[in-house]
Amino acid sequence: MDHERVIRDVTVRLPMASTAVEACQWTVTALARYTPATVSVLLSVHDRLRCVAATGSWQVFSTVSPGEGIVGRVYRSNRGAAVADVTVDPDYLPVRPDVTAELCVPVRDPAGRPIGVLDLQWTGGTELDRWRETAERLADRLGARIVALGGTPPESRSEKLLRHAAALTAATDQWQLLTEAIGAARDVSGLSAAVLVLAGRDGPRVSGPTDAPGELESRVRAELTEAGPAALGRMIARAHRHGSGYTLGESGHRPTGEYEPLSQAGVRTLMAVPVGAPDTGGVLLVADERLLRPDPTTVNLMELLAGQAWTCLDRLRTLARLREQASSDPLTGLRHTGPFGQRIAAATPGRTALLAIDVDGFKDVNDTYGHQAGDRLLVELARALEGALRQGDELYRIGGDEFVAVIEVSRPDEAVRIAERLTEAARGIGRTISVGVALAQPGEAPDRALTRADQALYAVKRQGRDGVRLAAA
């Protein structure tokens, strides 16, 4: 192999690249002519290593944590690694079943700081030392060209949304969730202010953190608070009646009456997105004092964000309600050997399964036949579910039509089979239920196991109800 020729081939092409991504793609393409290795370039974007160019492979990881895999290890240490046998390296991330060796070197800026990695993986023996020298020289040239073109590519709006969606899902309380949702709205939209107005016991109110990062958001919060629940209710009603709306950033046009408080706060550009249901949800207001023209794609991203935030908020509220109501149930007489929270706190990792159960269409029964009929249904269902459980299994009613079974199993599929038996028991009395199953994991907080079971239950609901789903570990 003429390694000098490899370097010349890549070096000649790099100046013709007009973007950082193009420079990476040309480097990968040129290298692929000289080696059968799987070649990829990952660049640091926000807090992840993102693959921006790669040769064909069964799997190329889209993003990798800076601390994960050989590529993450190289980036974090700013030192190359030549691994002759990947099977003995605990950090190896498999992309092909036949890979035997991996070579990874940092891509640095001219000051020597890592901005990414160049990675090669072989399926047979190769001259790792010789290729390492070549890869390091190419990585230095690539890094210099990337910096000359303006640096690593910025995080796209869709990538931002995915990152924030993960943070929303991981939120453990409502305050953390609302803080993340408002910050995400600013970040993804590019506007300077975001406010959530949500329904409450005493009427709609501005929700979330009060430490606004800018003057506009502070003024918006103050004007909306002064406007009062009735005015906020009109904003919510408008958003839910007509759907999302936005300004076109043109001067000389007065806002509709509902949005006068925002205009008084100095807002010139606004996106108003409905959140949740009209009676229990609210509206997400994303604003700026500049005259801008939000495009429909940005509005769509805000709608996705609002939907994710509401799903997570509803889940947290449900979990809070379940915790409050878990200690007793005078209606069904379900057995309680102790508070529900204490029971799941004593869960055995890998053996204790939580089966989150929700009655499908229960609200329709109450609305059509009255609450007495709903109560009779719950009692009948409780007896049917108890009859389907094994001796020693425990059933709790932890909400209006929400139950949780706590069972001990030896394998996940055993828990799924029991959950399926519960769905059959419900069908036997003419009803259907949705069941989410989660096994307690080592070191996992009990609430987290219940959260995963609850998430699996909602997945069943979205797929048509009347079924069982096992939560991911």
Disulfide bonds with the S-S distance in Angstrom:
none
